């Protein structure tokens, strides 16, 4: 639990709750993606399920120290050695249940779902049960715990629960069985029913400082000249930064395999499957296209084509990670990522105008842009991003955005 960096407020809240024996039945861990919400949820469950939990005076030795608590405060932590702790570490503890949207592939007898939402089938199959089903589904939350220390249910991406799934869960939350605990992991708590939020204790998580991300990236093998930009692009999300670093390694492997497969062909015919460098290459490509657009060396259609190419590579990588993922969903996520990169690029141009350049700037040779122009460019990007999930024709959407940006920069709108 205490290895999680940058979440002092969350750690303090949970330690106070365990010390006062006020551990609520339902928790919402809310914050940006990849900042430790899921990791801390598992660590909390591990501590409470531990056969021999440890009580250590606060500040006795690092990392077991929370400056927000008194030095003699007794911190509770898992022993890490008992049978229960080993079972949690191995992912097979009978009283710890991890619920993800991908479980629909187990509960969907037709096998057609791509797992883009958390359906009622998953919630019933993994938590609440369903007595009305043709084949009665047992309610796991009402069963006795195997090891006698309670049952824990961690719902990842809880904001993706469909309304029927939330209503099914709500019935359980109204009268939770004893010694049962639920942790809902979310980046968008507003997507949860107000009645669920009101019955939950909320723990807020912060974006992580860039130095923390840089240190972890370097420890995982990132190049010293690349780690700061990866950290900047990750916007406080360690999970996102490490995911991109892993993607770069996958890209290197795939490109090397493609080169071996094409060995003996004319060198001019060999085409890499992915842009070497992953997101670092994408941000360079997009920045170059935007530089040219500002300098009037190309039209908005060129920027649209660059965004489409980035989204296609992003989707291809997503399918490598999970062949059953939705290609359409991944493509739209890739467009959202590219639009976010463009917003960062425009923000850097505004910082140049204000005389406050970013500590780590995105690649780009264009100079400053005035605030009114940047506001209009960002507004156009936000409007397009809002339409990405509306099943619009993506090429048309991107072409319209490129033309809109071109008009804004030319002062013709």
C-alpha positions in Angstrom: 0.0 0.0 0.0 2.8 2.4 0.9 4.6 1.9 -2.4 2.0 4.0 -4.1 3.4 7.4 -4.8 1.7 10.8 -5.0 -1.6 9.8 -3.3 -1.0 11.0 0.3 -4.6 12.1 0.7 -6.0 8.8 -0.3 -3.6 6.8 1.9 -4.3 9.0 4.9 -8.1 8.6 4.5 -7.9 4.8 4.2 -5.5 4.5 7.2 -7.8 6.6 9.4 -10.8 4.6 8.3 -9.1 1.2 9.1 -7.8 2.5 12.4 -11.2 3.7 13.5 -12.8 0.5 12.2 -15.1 2.6 10.1 -14.5 0.8 6.8 -17.6 1.4 4.8 -19.2 -1.3 2.7 -18.9 0.7 -0.5 -16.1 2.9 -1.8 -15.6 5.0 -4.9 -12.0 5.6 -5.9 -12.1 8.5 -8.3 -9.4 10.2 -10.2 -7.4 10.3 -13.5 -6.6 7.0 -15.2 -3.3 5.3 -14.3 -2.6 7.0 -11.0 -2.9 4.1 -8.6 -6.7 3.7 -7.9 -6.9 0.0 -8.8 -3.5 -0.8 -7.2 -4.5 0.8 -4.0 -7.9 -0.9 -4.0 -6.2 -4.3 -4.3 -3.7 -3.3 -1.6 -6.5 -2.3 0.7 -8.3 -5.6 0.2 -5.0 -7.5 0.7 -4.5 -5.7 4.0 -8.0 -6.5 5.2 -7.8 -10.1 4.1 -4.4 -10.7 5.6 -4.1 -13.5 8.2 -1.6 -11.6 10.2 -1.9 -7.9 9.4 0.9 -5.7 10.7 0.7 -2.6 12.9 3.6 -0.3 12.4 4.2 3.1 14.0 4.0 5.9 11.5 7.4 7.2 10.5 9.4 4.2 11.9 11.0 3.7 8.5 10.4 4.6 4.9 8.2 4.1 3.0 5.9 3.5 6.0 5.5 7.1 6.7 2.6 9.5 6.2 3.4 13.1 7.2 -0.3 13.8 7.5 -0.6 11.5 10.5 1.0 11.7 14.0 4.3 9.8 14.4 2.8 7.3 16.9 -0.2 6.6 14.6 -0.4 2.8 14.0 -0.3 2.1 10.3 -2.0 -1.1 9.2 -0.5 -3.1 6.4 -0.5 -6.6 5.1 2.3 -9.0 6.1 2.9 -10.0 2.6 3.9 -13.6 3.7 0.8 -15.4 4.8 -1.3 -17.7 2.6 -3.9 -15.0 2.1 -1.4 -12.5 0.9 0.2 -14.9 -1.5 -3.2 -15.8 -2.9 -3.9 -12.1 -3.5 -0.5 -11.7 -5.2 -1.2 -14.7 -7.4 -4.7 -13.5 -8.3 -6.5 -16.5 -6.9 -7.8 -15.4 -3.5 -11.4 -16.8 -3.2 -12.7 -13.7 -1.4 -11.3 -11.1 -3.8 -13.3 -10.6 -7.0 -12.0 -8.3 -9.8 -14.8 -7.3 -12.1 -14.0 -5.9 -15.5 -15.9 -5.2 -18.7 -14.0 -8.0 -20.5 -15.8 -10.6 -18.3 -18.8 -10.2 -20.7 -17.0 -12.7 -22.9 -17.5 -15.3 -20.2 -21.1 -14.4 -19.4 -22.3 -13.7 -23.0 -23.2 -17.1 -24.2 -23.4 -15.8 -27.8 -19.8 -14.7 -27.6 -20.4 -11.6 -29.7 -19.8 -8.9 -27.2 -16.7 -6.7 -27.5 -16.8 -5.7 -23.8 -17.1 -2.0 -24.4 -19.4 -1.5 -21.4 -20.1 -3.2 -18.1 -23.4 -5.0 -18.7 -26.0 -6.3 -16.3 -24.8 -9.8 -17.2 -21.4 -9.1 -15.7 -22.8 -7.5 -12.5 -25.3 -10.3 -12.0 -22.8 -13.0 -12.8 -20.0 -11.7 -10.6 -21.8 -9.9 -7.8 -25.6 -9.8 -7.3 -26.8 -13.0 -8.9 -30.0 -13.6 -10.9 -32.7 -15.9 -9.6 -34.9 -15.2 -12.6 -32.4 -16.5 -15.1 -33.0 -19.8 -17.0 -30.0 -21.1 -15.2 -30.1 -19.5 -11.8 -27.0 -17.3 -11.3 -25.7 -17.4 -7.7 -25.2 -14.1 -5.8 -21.5 -14.2 -4.9 -21.9 -11.2 -2.6 -24.3 -13.1 -0.3 -22.1 -16.2 0.0 -20.0 -16.7 3.1 -16.4 -15.8 2.8 -14.1 -18.7 2.3 -11.4 -17.5 4.8 -13.6 -15.7 7.2 -12.2 -12.2 6.7 -14.9 -10.8 4.5 -15.4 -10.6 0.7 -14.1 -7.8 -1.6 -15.4 -6.9 -5.0 -13.4 -4.4 -7.1 -15.2 -3.0 -10.1 -12.8 -1.5 -12.6 -14.1 1.2 -15.0 -17.2 1.4 -12.9 -18.5 4.4 -14.9 -18.9 2.0 -17.8 -21.8 0.2 -16.0 -25.0 0.3 -18.1 -28.0 1.7 -16.3 -29.6 -1.7 -15.7 -26.3 -2.9 -14.2 -26.2 0.1 -11.9 -29.7 -0.5 -10.7 -29.0 -4.1 -10.0 -26.0 -3.1 -7.9 -28.0 -0.4 -6.1 -30.4 -3.0 -4.7 -27.4 -4.7 -3.1 -26.0 -1.5 -1.8 -29.3 -0.6 0.0 -28.9 -3.6 2.3 -25.3 -4.8 1.9 -24.6 -8.2 3.5 -22.2 -8.1 6.4 -18.4 -8.4 5.8 -18.8 -7.5 2.1 -17.0 -4.6 0.5 -17.2 -3.0 -2.9 -14.7 -0.6 -4.5 -15.8 1.2 -7.6 -12.9 2.5 -9.7 -13.8 5.4 -11.9 -12.5 8.4 -13.8 -16.0 9.8 -14.2 -18.0 9.5 -11.0 -20.7 11.7 -12.5 -21.6 8.7 -14.7 -22.7 6.7 -11.6 -26.2 7.1 -10.2 -26.5 9.7 -7.5 -28.0 7.1 -5.3 -24.9 4.9 -5.6 -22.6 7.9 -4.9 -24.6 8.8 -1.8 -24.2 5.3 -0.4 -20.4 5.3 -1.0 -17.4 6.8 0.7 -15.4 8.7 -1.9 -11.6 8.7 -2.1 -10.1 11.3 -4.5 -6.9 10.6 -6.4 -4.5 13.2 -7.9 -2.6 13.3 -11.1 1.0 12.3 -10.4 3.8 14.9 -10.5 5.9 14.6 -13.7 9.2 13.9 -11.7 7.5 10.7 -10.3 6.6 9.6 -13.9 10.1 10.4 -15.2 11.8 8.4 -12.5 9.5 5.3 -13.1 9.9 5.6 -16.9 13.7 5.7 -16.6 13.6 2.7 -14.2 11.6 0.8 -16.9 14.1 1.5 -19.6 12.9 4.7 -21.2 15.6 6.8 -22.9 16.7 9.8 -20.9 15.8 12.2 -23.7 12.4 10.6 -24.2 11.2 10.1 -20.6 10.4 13.8 -19.9 8.2 14.1 -23.1 6.4 10.9 -22.3 5.7 12.2 -18.8 4.4 15.5 -20.2 2.1 13.7 -22.6 0.8 11.3 -19.9 -0.7 14.2 -17.9 -0.1 12.7 -14.5 -1.0 9.1 -15.4 1.7 6.6 -14.7 -0.4 3.8 -16.2 -0.7 5.7 -19.4 3.0 6.6 -19.5 4.1 3.0 -18.9 1.6 1.7 -21.4 3.1 4.0 -24.1 6.6 2.8 -23.2 5.4 -0.8 -23.6 3.8 0.1 -26.9 7.2 1.5 -28.1 8.8 -1.9 -27.3 6.0 -3.8 -29.1 6.4 -1.6 -32.1 10.2 -2.2 -32.2 9.5 -6.0 -32.1 6.8 -5.9 -34.8 8.9 -3.7 -37.1 11.9 -6.0 -36.6 9.7 -9.0 -37.4 8.4 -7.3 -40.6 11.9 -6.4 -41.7 13.0 -10.1 -41.2 10.0 -11.3 -43.2 10.8 -9.0 -46.0 14.5 -9.8 -46.0 15.9 -10.1 -49.5 13.4 -7.5 -51.0 14.5 -4.2 -52.3 15.2 -1.9 -49.4 12.8 0.7 -50.9 10.0 -1.8 -50.7 10.3 -2.4 -47.0 7.6 -0.6 -45.1 7.6 -0.6 -41.3 4.3 -1.7 -39.8 4.3 1.1 -37.2 6.0 4.4 -36.8 9.1 3.8 -34.7 8.7 5.5 -31.4 4.9 5.1 -31.1 3.4 8.2 -29.4 6.7 10.1 -29.6 6.6 9.6 -33.4 2.9 10.5 -33.6 3.4 13.8 -31.7 6.3 14.7 -34.1 4.2 13.9 -37.1 1.2 15.9 -35.9 3.3 18.8 -34.8 5.0 18.9 -38.2 1.6 18.9 -39.9 0.3 21.7 -37.7 3.5 23.7 -38.2 3.0 23.4 -42.0 -0.7 24.4 -41.6 0.2 27.5 -39.6 2.9 28.4 -42.1 0.4 27.9 -45.0 2.6 25.1 -46.5 -0.3 22.7 -46.6 -4.1 22.5 -46.1 -6.2 21.3 -43.3 -6.8 18.0 -45.2 -3.1 17.1 -44.6 -3.7 17.5 -40.8 -6.9 15.3 -41.1 -4.9 12.6 -42.9 -2.2 12.7 -40.1 -4.8 12.3 -37.4 -6.4 9.4 -39.3 -3.1 7.7 -39.6 -2.3 8.1 -35.9 -5.8 6.6 -35.0 -5.2 3.7 -37.3 -1.8 2.8 -35.7 -3.4 3.3 -32.2 -6.2 0.9 -33.1 -3.7 -1.7 -34.5 -1.8 -1.6 -31.3 -5.0 -2.1 -29.3 -5.8 -5.2 -31.3 -2.4 -6.6 -30.6 -2.9 -6.1 -26.8 -6.4 -7.7 -27.0 -7.5 -9.3 -30.3 -11.1 -9.2 -29.1 -11.3 -5.5 -28.6 -13.5 -3.3 -30.8 -11.5 -1.9 -33.7 -14.1 0.9 -34.1 -13.9 1.8 -30.5 -10.1 1.8 -30.5 -10.0 3.9 -33.7 -12.2 6.5 -32.0 -10.0 6.5 -28.9 -7.1 7.1 -31.2 -8.8 10.1 -32.7 -9.4 11.4 -29.2 -5.8 10.9 -28.3 -4.6 12.8 -31.5 -7.0 15.7 -30.8 -5.6 15.9 -27.2 -2.0 16.1 -28.7 -3.2 18.9 -31.0 -4.6 20.7 -28.0 -1.3 20.4 -26.2 0.5 21.8 -29.3 -1.8 24.8 -29.5 -1.5 25.4 -25.7 2.3 25.5 -26.2 1.9 28.2 -28.9 -0.2 30.2 -26.4 2.4 29.8 -23.7 4.9 31.3 -26.0 2.7 34.3 -26.4 2.3 34.7 -22.7 6.1 34.3 -22.1 5.6 31.2 -20.0 6.8 28.3 -22.1 6.2 24.7 -20.8 9.1 23.1 -19.0 8.8 20.3 -21.6 7.4 21.5 -24.9 6.0 19.4 -27.7 8.0 19.3 -30.9 7.1 22.2 -33.2 8.7 25.1 -35.0 5.7 27.4 -35.2 5.9 30.6 -33.1 3.4 32.1 -30.8 -0.4 32.3 -31.5 -2.7 35.0 -30.1 -5.1 33.9 -27.3 -8.2 34.4 -29.4 -6.9 32.1 -32.2 -5.9 29.4 -29.7 -9.3 29.5 -28.0 -11.0 29.1 -31.4 -8.7 26.2 -32.4 -9.3 24.4 -29.1 -13.0 25.0 -29.2 -13.1 23.4 -32.7 -11.1 20.4 -31.4 -13.5 20.0 -28.4 -16.5 20.1 -30.7 -15.1 17.4 -32.9 -14.1 15.2 -29.9 -17.6 15.4 -28.6 -18.9 14.0 -31.9 -16.4 11.1 -32.1 -18.8 8.9 -30.0 -21.9 9.9 -32.0 -21.3 7.4 -34.8 -20.5 10.1 -37.3 -18.5 9.4 -40.4 -15.0 9.8 -39.1 -13.2 10.8 -42.4 -15.9 13.5 -42.9 -15.5 14.7 -39.3 -11.7 15.0 -39.5 -11.9 16.7 -42.9 -14.3 19.3 -41.5 -12.1 19.9 -38.5 -9.0 20.4 -40.7 -10.9 22.9 -42.8 -12.1 24.6 -39.7 -8.6 25.0 -38.3 -7.4 26.2 -41.7 -10.1 28.9 -41.8 -9.4 30.0 -38.2 -5.7 30.4 -38.9 -6.4 32.2 -42.2 -8.8 34.5 -40.4 -11.6 33.6 -42.8 -14.2 32.6 -40.2 
